Amino acid sequence: MTADGSHPGAAKSVAVLGAGSWGTTFAKILADAATAAGDKRSIRLWGRRSEVVEQINSSHRNFQYLKEIPLPDVIVASMDVREVLDGADLVVLAVPAQSLRLQLREWKPMIAPDAMVVSLMKGLELGTDARMSEVIGEELGIPSGRIAVVSGPNLAMEIAREEPTASVVACTDAAAAGWIARSCTAPYFRPYTTTDVVGVEIGGIVKNVIALAVGICEGKQMGDNTKASVITRGLAETSRLALALGGEAQTMAGLAGLGDLVATCSSPLSRNHTAGRLLGEGLTLDEVAQKMTQTAEGIKSGQAVHELAGKLGVEMPITAAVVAVLAGKLSVDQLGPLLLARDLKPEGDY
């Protein structure tokens, strides 16, 4: 960003904090976008595991999260967050939602005062019910026009394999959203822009909870009619919450709403879908955690979504049922009949 507040060109120096599947994949997108545009770009990736950092630097692979997929040579990984953040004009956050606030307090002095900050995270903070963009604004003390969110049908492994996908960059500053979109437009990754940060974030948050419900249905060997019904009604309750918070209905019908919901609820690559399926097969939460290498964000943020809906008086029966299962108050056998147990009413009456 220039001194007059404009956003010419694209990012020149990028810091990606988080070397999991999506953080690493987004670093690859940024590298491939620069190559496609003929730009030179520094991309530094922070990871907390020495073996992952070593693999990225020596083999240009992240075997734990992306298997054999090659990473561009321009991506340099480090465990030194100060080194990674030094001089970055674009800072991308890809860490677990529940750890973000404390990490930002440590990182704040290292982030350039005029840097754009992008959230790849899809969760609500437990205890505060805050969206990740709100946590970023509070902890870094920066205006909303310097905070953006990327969301959509973003299954990391498919994108890392360069299978075509579209996504959404949301920022209250439309010009800033465009600058970020230009920075991450790769031959296989097409970002659209919006100023509806609330709608984009809520779509990305609630779909994880709905995906748990769909996964449980699959684990219980329920059919496609059941799963399609849960997905559709899940979109309805996601929309109710987004609209109550000031989001836009158009966003819910787009990539960050319907698109992300369908991908996350349908794909075996989805962590939340997988966690739900394992629960449906009879595993306990502890056993699910042991089998999975990455966080299923819906397990952590489901309670926060439920609490936020209660504060706003928004009906979210599927979310309520999933939270009851996670809390041990409802068995997976009881979940199915409750998912569609609402008073009879016209379909469009949300």
N, C-alpha and C positions, 0 to 999 in steps of 0.2 A: 504494500500500500504506500502511495506517495504522500508527501507532506500535505498536499491539498485534499487528501482523503479519497482520491480516485484509485481505481484498481486496474491498471494496464497490464497487458501480457498475462503471464502465469507465474506460479511460484518458482523461485530460483534455488531455495535451500529449504529442505523439508526434514522435520523430525517426526518420526512415528514412534510413539511410546506404547509398546506392547507387541511382542513377537509371537503371538498366538496365530491361529489360522487367518483371521480376518485382518489383523494388523499387518502381517507379512504379505498377505494378498494385496492389500491396499498399497503397500510400499511398491509392490510389483506393478500395479496399475499406474502409479505415479511415474515410475521409471519408464514404462512402455509408452505412456502418454508423452513424455518429454522426447523420447526417441522418434515417435511418430511426427511430432511437431518440429523436429530438428533443433530442439532446445538442449542446453546443457543444464543439468540439475543435480545438486547434491542431495542424496537421500540417506539419512542415518536412522538406524532402527535400534531402539533400546529394548533389551531383553533382560530378564532377571535370572535366566538359567545359563550358566557358562557353556554347557554342551550345545545349546541351541545357537548361541552367539558364535561359537567356534565353527559349527557346521555352516552357517550362513557365510562366514568370511572365508573359509577354506574350501568348501565344496559347492557353495552357492545353492544350497538346499536347506530346507527346514523339515527334516525327516519326520519329526514327531507330529507335525501338524499338516504338512503338505506333501509328505512322502517323497517321490522322486521328481517332483516338478522343479525345473531349473529356475533360478532367480537371476535377474540381471546383475551383471558385475558391478554396476554403479551403487548397488545397495550395500552399505557397510554397517555392520552390527556392532554394538558395544554395550557393556554393562554399566558404563559411566554416563549417567543421565545428563550431567553437565556438558560433557563432550558432545552428546547427541543434540542437545538444545542450542548449542552455541551458534548464534547468527541465523537461526531458522526463521524464515518469514511465514512459514506454514507449520503449525504444530498439530499433529493428528493424535488423538487419544483413543487407545484401544485396550483399555484395562478393564477388569471386572468392575461393574457399576458400584458395588458396595465398598470398594476400596478407593474410589476416585477422590473423595473429599480429602482424606488424609494425605494421599500422594500429591495432590495439587498444592497443599500447604508447604510441602517440601520443595516442589518444583517452581513455585511462583517466582522466586528471585532469579531463576535461570531463564525464564521465558522473556523474549524480547518484548519491549513495551508496545510495539506496533504490530506484533505477529497476529495472524488470523489463527483461531483455534477451532479445530473440527472434532466433533464427537462421532465415533463409530459405535457407541455403546447404546444398548437397548434395554434400559431398566429404570425402575423408580427406586430412589433411596429409601431404605427402611427407616422408619422413625420420623422422617420429614415428608415423605411422599413427593420429594422433589425430582423433577426431570433432570437429566444429566446436563442440559444446557443451563438450567438454573443453578446447579451445583458449580459449574464452571464460572458463571457470572459472579456468584457470591464469593467464591474463594480467590479468583484472580482479580476481581474488581474491575472488570472490563465491560464495555457496553455491549448490548445484544448484537449490534452490527458487526462485531468482531468474533462472534460465535456462530458456528454453523453445524449442521447435522447432516450426515449422509445416511440414507436408509433406502429400503426397497427390497426386492427379491435378491438378496445378496448371499447366497450359499457359497462360502469361500472356495471350496474345492472346485466347483464348476467354473468360477471366474478365474481361478489360478490356472485351470486347464484351457483358458481363453475361449470358453463357450460364451457366445454373445449374450449380454444382459443389459438391462437399462436400470437406472437408479435415480434418486432424487437428492439434490443438494438444497437444503433449506436454510435460509438466513433472513433476518428481518431487513437487511440491506440487500436489495436485489443485485446491485453491482458487485458486492462481495460474493454473493452466491455464484454469479457468472464467472468471477475470477477463479473461484475454486473449481467450478465445472470445467473451465478451460484447462486447469492444471491436472485434471484426472480423466480427460477424454482420451481413451485408448481405442485401438481398432476394435476391441471386443467389449468395451465398456462405455455406454452412452448415458451421461448424466443429464437430467432435466433440472430445472430450478423452480423454486417456489419461495414465498415469504412466510408460508404457514408452518412455522417451526413447531408449534403445539401439535397440530394434526399429524405431522410427520413423526414426531417423537411418540405420541400416543399409539399410532398405528404400529410402530416398531416394538412398543412395550407390551401391549395387550395381546398381540399375535402369539407371543411366546406362551402365554397362559392358555390360549385357545389350542395351540399346538400340543400342549400337554394333554388336554382333553381328547383331542383327536387320536393322539398316540395311545392313550388308555383304551379308547374304543377299539383300536387296531389290535392291541395286546389282548383284549377280550374277544377278538375275532368277530367283531361286529362288521357289517358290510359297508359298501360304498355309500348307500343311501344315508346311513347313520352319519358317516363322516362328512358327507356333503351338507347334511342338515346342520351339524355342529359348526362347520366352517361358515355357513351362511348366517346363522343366528349369532355366531361369534363376531362377524363383521357388524351386525346390528348393534351389539352391545359395545363394541369398540367405538362405533360412530356416536353412540349416545354419550359416552364419556368425552370423546374429543370435542363434540359440539358444546357440551356443558363447560368445557375449559376455554372455549373461544376458537377452536379449530374449525376447519371448513369441510363441508360435506364433499366437495369435489376432491379433496385430498384422500378421503376414505375410499373413493371409487378409483383411485389411481394406483401408482406403483408402490407408494409407501403404505397404502391401506390394503386394498384387495390383493395387489400383486405380492406383497410380502407375506400376507396371510396365507395365500394359496401355496406358495413355495415352502413356507415353514411347516405348514400342516400336512403337506403331501410327500415331502422328500425324506428318505432314510438318511440323508446327509444332515438333516436338521437335528441339532442337539436336543431341543425341547421335544420334538416328535419322538426321538429315540428314548428319552427319559420317560415319557408318558407310556410308550409301548412296553418298556421294562416294568413299569409300575402295574400296567394292565396284565402282564404275565405273572404277577405275584411277587415281584421283588420288593424289598423294603427300600426306603429312601437311602439308607446307608449302603445297601447292596448296589443300588443304582449309581451312587457316587463312586464306588470302588470300580465299577465297570467302565465309567466314562473318564476320558482324559481331559475334557473341557467342561466349563461351567454351563449348565442349562439355566439361563438367566430367569426363566419363568418360575423356577422353584424358589429363587430368592425374592423376586419382586412381586410374585402373585399376591402375597399378603398386603403389600403396599398398594397395589391396584385396588384390591377389595376395600381397604380402608379409605382410599381417596373417593371411590364410588359412593361409599356410605356417607362421607362428609357432604357430597354434592347431591345426595338423594337420587343417584342414578342406579337403575336396576341392571345388574349384571349377574344373572343366574348361573351361567356357565362358569364364570370366574369364581363365584361363591362356592360352587360345587367342587371345583378343582382345589381351592384353598382348604376346604373341609377334608378332602382326601389327603392333602399334604400334611395337615395337622393331626391326622389320625382320627378325625371325628366322623369320617364317612369311609366305607370300604369301596374299593373299585367296583365291586358287584352292585353296589347301590347307586353308583354314579350314573349309569345309562338312563334309567327312568327319570332321573332328576334333570337331565340336561335340557329337556324340552318341556319341563313341567311349569308352564306359566298359564295364567288365565287366558281363555280364548279371546282373540281380538283380531282385527284386520292386520294383515302382514305388514303393511306400511306404517302402522301405528307403533312407533318405537317407544 
